Amino acid sequence: MRDKRDKNKNKINQSLRSFIAGGVIALVNLVLPKKVFSAIPKIIFENNRDQTVETAKPELKFIKHPNKINVEASEKLAAKFIDEVLEYDISFMWIKKAAEGKVSFKRSPDRPNCFIATVEAKTTGLIGVFTSHREEYFTTELEVMEVQGNYRFVPLSFDHVTHKTSSHYRAMYTFDYAKRIYNIKVLRNGRLRSVQNRKIREDVYFDDFLSTFYNFRAQCYGQVSKDWSFKVRTIPIKGVENFEVKVANDSEMQEESNWISQYPNAKWMVILTINQKIFGIKAGTAKLLGTEDLIPIAGYVKEVITFGDVEATLVKPFVAKCKS
């Protein structure tokens, strides 16, 4: 009985990591095939024999909350991101284009004043063969709410799908801020493996990695400046309920001058310290370069494994123009 509880707890912890730090985890897991790097701890791969495959299309549910929608604030905050698509090449060691990634933002087709943020990533070429053609999908339904006097994107639902040749994993979250509870469901190969309902403390609004991505770029946490940092409040995992994001100062950027010099339009560098409890991978550092308009153009996870860094480079931006 205890073993079953431990397995369910591990399933939930894995899904929590995808909610909090899915972008970094996907970046690393995509290019680390079990067949090649089986000795690396804390990176979870599943290969169940059950071939029942559930559709990857998320079922997003509208969750009522106590805040009234401010349409003007919602449109103003989302305007610069509507229909934006950013495509990235992901490299590992000497292998260029080991994977492809895409980040997009659009209006919800079903819910007024709601938005859909998505990350799609898949392995290619030789790495694709070794990882059973791994694909990762992260989808968050966002709504603009007033939190502590400021408007920002807040997740209403979050859906994470991992698909490989012979296995399928899915974690689904829904948040009810009126009742102050959230629900987590974990499925493997189409079969429900774990369900949990948890409380949300009063005046707490969680951020997942996608809401953090857009809230930072919209400067909802504060005015972006060098040597500035802020904490992100997220679902507690193993006693940790927030993590810090820092904008590098001139000295820290100088230390990365060789890398930064490859991107002439880079103005900002964001530093994320990887907490192993949250990310479930070796402690290290993730760094992200952005333009003056906070469009991410490159990033890497430093020395996440013995063999070196995992890097991502913007190759095809489609940035929507704000409508006046």
Protein Blocks (a to p, Z undefined) as FASTA:
>chain_A
ZZmmmmmmmmmmmmmmmmmmmmmmmmmmmmmcfklmmmbghiacdddfblcdcdfbdcdd
ddddfbdcdfklmmmmmmmmgopacdddddehjbghkbccdddddddfkbghiacddddd
ddehjllmmnoopacddddddddddeehiacdddfbdcdddddfkbccdddddddfknop
acddddeehiafbdcdddddehiacddfklmmmmmmnomnoccdehiacddddddeehia
bdcdddddfklmmmmmmmmmmmmkbmbdcdddddfklnopacddddddddfkopafbdcd
ehkbfnbccddddfbdcdddddZZ
